[in-house]
């Protein structure tokens, strides 16, 4: 054993490594406090400076004890800033790989969300036009009767007012047919060519398209024209309605099953990037192993949220599942609060009602 020093404390011939680490941490905190204008106790500062002097010669028990005590006081004073966070922020920081995940998620979510919005709007227009065209087809059939096999050369006896009304209805009918066909072809692009085009031979031929979808200016037999329009309409209606059904299945499945998970993961990325920005500014950032489990929890929460319809928030306000999924990813506490409230509701429903006293239920 080395002889005791004059102060009476034993010295270390081979001091533990954590003495040096504690000194570096204490000096790092002391420097930060000085830079930020934080008043540090003189005794704490002196103990750290004495430890630096001793580290160049020999450590003794009293100096090590004073250093550790000073480190503890300084760490408590500067919390939440820590020596580890100062060390990490002092190096050249790189943005975590969350931004790569964010870009990849946005590259899928944004185009698909736009496509989903457009297809939903087009599907709604097709459905509305089909309903209006059905009414017109029924009305024309009732007014003009069954269509002949061939057009007659002489127009049936009708007054001019009735004649103009029927022509107007036929024009409206033809307009709905053209709109449904145009909207169905737009929807077919978003469905990657699903469903067969009923008129592939006339596409690219303006004259054939005109003959197929426009009324003949010299039309005289309205019943035959209505029958021809109805036959074209039946093909167009089947084409449009089939695409609407396919869209509901394809996009509906992705919107219900996949998008909530992706929005939840995007919410997690937003939370982590925002936390990274705030913590680096405050110099409190340290890498955490809890980030990866947060992604897993967000994915599970997004999948669960996708099973529900709109969420009522009181006073007639409802939030769609995709917005809830993003909130779940941003704050997992929202997800657990939702599960706990749902569990309490089931517990209340399943709780047995209080039964009357077996002896009669009255007081003695």
C-alpha positions in Angstrom: 0.0 0.0 0.0 1.2 3.5 -0.9 2.0 5.6 2.1 -0.8 8.1 2.9 -0.5 11.6 1.6 0.0 14.6 3.9 -3.8 15.2 4.0 -4.4 11.7 5.4 -6.1 10.3 2.3 -4.9 7.2 0.6 -3.8 7.5 -3.0 -4.5 5.1 -6.0 -1.6 3.6 -7.9 -4.1 2.3 -10.4 -7.3 4.5 -10.2 -10.6 3.1 -11.7 -11.4 4.2 -15.2 -14.7 5.8 -14.1 -12.7 8.5 -12.3 -11.5 9.8 -15.6 -15.0 9.5 -17.1 -16.5 11.3 -14.1 -14.0 14.1 -14.5 -14.7 14.6 -18.2 -18.5 14.6 -17.5 -18.1 17.1 -14.7 -15.9 19.4 -16.8 -18.4 19.2 -19.7 -21.3 20.2 -17.4 -19.2 22.9 -15.8 -18.3 24.4 -19.2 -22.0 24.3 -20.3 -23.1 26.1 -17.1 -20.5 28.8 -17.7 -21.6 29.3 -21.3 -25.2 29.5 -20.4 -24.6 31.9 -17.5 -25.7 29.5 -14.8 -24.3 30.2 -11.4 -22.4 27.2 -10.1 -21.4 26.8 -6.5 -17.8 27.7 -5.8 -17.2 24.5 -3.9 -18.5 22.4 -6.7 -16.3 24.3 -9.2 -13.2 24.0 -7.0 -13.7 20.3 -6.4 -13.7 19.7 -10.2 -10.6 21.8 -10.8 -8.8 20.0 -7.9 -9.7 16.7 -9.5 -8.2 17.8 -12.8 -5.0 18.7 -11.0 -5.0 15.3 -9.2 -5.5 13.4 -12.4 -2.1 14.7 -13.7 -0.4 13.4 -10.5 -2.2 10.9 -8.4 -5.8 10.4 -7.3 -6.6 10.2 -3.6 -9.8 9.2 -1.9 -10.9 12.6 -0.8 -10.4 14.2 -4.3 -12.4 11.3 -5.9 -15.2 11.6 -3.4 -15.4 15.4 -3.8 -15.5 15.0 -7.6 -18.3 12.5 -7.5 -20.3 14.7 -5.1 -19.7 17.8 -7.3 -20.8 15.8 -10.4 -24.0 14.8 -8.7 -24.8 18.4 -7.6 -24.0 19.8 -11.0 -26.0 17.1 -12.8 -29.1 17.9 -10.6 -28.7 21.6 -11.2 -28.4 21.4 -15.0 -31.1 18.7 -15.5 -32.5 17.8 -18.2 -29.1 18.6 -19.8 -26.7 15.7 -19.1 -23.1 15.1 -19.7 -24.1 12.4 -22.3 -26.4 14.7 -24.2 -23.7 17.4 -24.2 -21.2 14.9 -25.6 -23.6 13.8 -28.3 -24.6 17.3 -29.3 -21.0 18.5 -29.2 -20.1 16.1 -32.0 -21.3 16.6 -35.6 -24.8 15.4 -35.4 -26.5 13.6 -38.3 -30.2 13.7 -38.7 -31.5 10.2 -37.7 -32.7 7.9 -40.5 -36.3 8.8 -39.6 -36.2 11.4 -42.4 -35.5 8.6 -44.9 -38.5 6.6 -43.6 -40.6 9.8 -43.7 -39.8 10.4 -47.3 -40.5 6.8 -48.3 -43.9 7.0 -46.4 -44.8 10.3 -48.0 -43.8 9.0 -51.4 -46.5 6.4 -51.1 -49.1 8.1 -48.9 -49.4 11.4 -50.9 -49.9 10.0 -54.4 -52.2 7.3 -53.1 -54.3 9.7 -51.0 -54.7 12.0 -54.1 -55.6 9.0 -56.2 -58.1 7.8 -53.6 -59.7 11.3 -53.4 -59.9 11.6 -57.2 -61.3 8.0 -57.7 -63.9 8.6 -54.9 -65.0 11.8 -56.5 -65.2 10.3 -60.0 -67.1 7.2 -58.7 -69.6 9.5 -57.0 -70.2 11.3 -60.3 -70.6 8.1 -62.2 -73.1 6.8 -59.6 -75.1 10.0 -59.8 -75.1 10.1 -63.6 -76.2 6.5 -63.8 -79.1 7.2 -61.5 -80.1 10.2 -63.6 -79.7 8.3 -66.9 -81.8 5.4 -65.5 -84.6 7.8 -64.8 -84.4 9.3 -68.3 -84.3 5.8 -69.9 -87.5 4.9 -68.0 -89.2 8.1 -68.9 -88.4 7.8 -72.6 -89.6 4.2 -72.7 -92.9 5.3 -71.2 -93.3 8.2 -73.6 -92.2 6.5 -76.8 -93.0 2.8 -76.3 -90.8 -0.1 -77.5 -88.1 0.7 -80.0 -88.7 -0.6 -83.6 -86.0 -2.8 -85.2 -85.5 -0.2 -88.0 -86.0 3.5 -88.1 -89.1 4.6 -89.9 -88.7 7.3 -92.6 -91.8 9.3 -91.4 -91.9 10.8 -88.0 -94.8 9.8 -85.8 -97.5 12.3 -85.3 -96.5 14.6 -82.5 -97.0 18.3 -81.8 -94.1 20.6 -81.8 -94.0 21.0 -78.0 -93.9 17.3 -77.4 -91.3 17.0 -80.2 -89.0 19.5 -78.6 -89.4 18.0 -75.2 -88.5 14.5 -76.4 -85.5 15.8 -78.3 -84.3 17.7 -75.2 -84.6 14.4 -73.1 -82.7 12.5 -75.8 -80.0 15.1 -75.7 -79.8 14.9 -71.9 -79.7 11.1 -72.2 -76.9 11.2 -74.7 -75.0 13.7 -72.5 -75.2 11.4 -69.5 -73.9 8.5 -71.7 -70.9 10.5 -72.8 -70.1 11.7 -69.3 -70.3 8.2 -67.9 -68.1 6.8 -70.6 -65.5 9.6 -70.1 -65.5 9.3 -66.4 -65.2 5.5 -66.6 -62.2 5.8 -68.8 -60.6 8.2 -66.3 -61.3 5.7 -63.5 -59.9 2.8 -65.5 -56.5 4.6 -65.5 -56.4 4.6 -61.7 -57.3 0.9 -61.7 -54.5 0.0 -64.0 -56.7 -1.0 -66.9 -59.1 -3.2 -65.0 -62.3 -4.0 -66.9 -62.6 -4.2 -70.7 -63.4 -1.1 -72.7 -66.7 -1.8 -74.5 -65.7 0.3 -77.5 -62.1 -0.3 -78.2 -62.5 -0.2 -82.0 -63.7 3.4 -82.1 -61.2 5.0 -79.7 -59.0 7.3 -81.7 -61.6 7.7 -84.5 -63.6 10.9 -84.0 -66.1 10.1 -86.7 -66.9 6.7 -85.2 -67.1 8.2 -81.7 -69.5 10.9 -83.0 -71.8 8.3 -84.6 -71.8 6.2 -81.5 -72.5 8.8 -78.9 -74.1 11.7 -80.7 -77.7 12.0 -82.0 -78.3 12.3 -85.8 -79.3 15.9 -86.7 -81.8 14.5 -89.2 -83.5 12.3 -86.6 -87.2 11.6 -87.2 -87.9 8.3 -85.4 -87.6 9.1 -81.7 -88.6 5.7 -80.5 -85.8 4.0 -82.5 -83.3 6.7 -81.4 -84.2 6.1 -77.8 -83.8 2.4 -78.3 -80.3 2.9 -79.8 -79.3 5.2 -77.0 -80.5 2.7 -74.5 -78.4 -0.1 -76.0 -75.3 2.1 -76.0 -76.1 3.2 -72.4 -76.4 -0.4 -71.2 -72.8 -1.1 -72.3 -71.5 2.2 -70.9 -73.4 1.7 -67.6 -71.9 -1.8 -67.2 -68.5 -0.5 -67.9 -68.8 2.4 -65.4 -70.6 0.5 -62.7 -68.0 -2.4 -62.8 -65.2 0.1 -62.4 -66.9 1.8 -59.5 -67.3 -1.6 -57.8 -63.7 -2.5 -58.5 -62.5 0.8 -57.1 -64.6 0.3 -53.9 -62.9 -3.1 -53.3 -59.3 -2.2 -54.3 -59.0 1.3 -52.8 -61.3 0.4 -50.0 -59.1 -2.4 -48.9 -55.9 -0.3 -49.0 -57.6 2.6 -47.3 -58.9 0.4 -44.5 -56.0 -2.0 -44.0 -52.8 -0.3 -45.1 -53.2 3.5 -45.0 -53.9 3.7 -41.3 -50.7 1.8 -40.5 -48.7 4.1 -42.8 -50.3 7.2 -41.3 -49.5 5.9 -37.8 -45.8 5.4 -38.9 -45.8 8.8 -40.4 -47.0 10.3 -37.1 -44.2 8.5 -35.3 -41.7 9.9 -37.7 -43.1 13.4 -37.2 -42.9 13.0 -33.4 -39.3 11.7 -33.5 -38.1 14.4 -35.9 -39.8 17.1 -33.9 -38.3 15.7 -30.7 -34.9 15.5 -32.3 -35.1 19.2 -33.3 -36.3 20.4 -29.9 -33.7 18.3 -28.0 -30.8 19.3 -30.1 -31.7 23.0 -29.7 -31.9 22.4 -25.9 -28.8 20.1 -26.0 -30.7 17.3 -24.3 -30.7 14.8 -27.2 -29.4 11.3 -26.6 -30.1 8.3 -28.9 -32.8 6.1 -27.4 -33.4 2.4 -28.0 -37.1 3.0 -27.4 -37.5 4.5 -30.9 -37.8 1.1 -32.6 -40.6 -0.2 -30.3 -42.4 3.0 -30.8 -42.7 2.2 -34.5 -44.0 -1.3 -33.7 -46.6 0.2 -31.3 -47.6 2.8 -33.9 -48.0 0.1 -36.6 -50.2 -2.0 -34.3 -52.3 1.0 -33.3 -52.8 2.0 -36.9 -53.9 -1.5 -37.8 -56.4 -1.5 -34.9 -57.7 2.0 -35.8 -58.4 0.9 -39.4 -61.0 -1.5 -38.1 -63.2 1.3 -36.9 -65.3 3.9 -38.7 -65.3 7.6 -37.8 -64.6 8.4 -34.2 -67.1 10.7 -32.4 -65.4 13.3 -30.3 -68.5 14.9 -28.8 -70.7 17.8 -29.8 -71.2 16.3 -33.3 -67.5 16.3 -34.1 -66.0 13.1 -35.7 -62.5 12.4 -36.8 -61.8 9.9 -39.7 -59.7 6.8 -38.9 -56.7 8.1 -40.9 -56.4 11.2 -38.7 -56.7 9.1 -35.6 -54.0 6.8 -37.0 -51.7 9.8 -37.4 -52.4 10.9 -33.8 -51.7 7.3 -32.6 -48.3 7.4 -34.3 -47.6 10.9 -32.9 -48.7 10.1 -29.4 -49.0 6.5 -28.4 -50.8 7.6 -25.3 -53.8 8.4 -27.5 -53.9 4.8 -28.5 -53.7 3.4 -25.0 -56.3 5.9 -23.8 -58.6 4.7 -26.5 -58.1 1.1 -25.6 -58.6 1.7 -21.9 -61.9 3.7 -22.5 -63.1 0.9 -24.8 -62.2 -1.7 -22.2 -64.1 0.2 -19.5 -67.2 0.4 -21.7 -67.1 -3.4 -22.2 -66.5 -3.9 -18.4 -69.6 -1.8 -17.6 -71.8 -3.6 -20.0 -70.7 -7.0 -18.7 -71.0 -6.1 -15.0 -73.8 -8.0 -13.2 -76.7 -6.0 -11.8 -77.1 -6.0 -8.0 -79.6 -8.7 -7.0 -82.1 -8.1 -4.1 -81.4 -9.6 -0.7 -82.2 -13.3 -0.5 -84.2 -12.8 2.7 -86.5 -10.3 1.2 -84.2 -7.3 0.6 -85.7 -5.1 3.4 -83.9 -3.6 6.3 -84.1 -5.4 9.7 
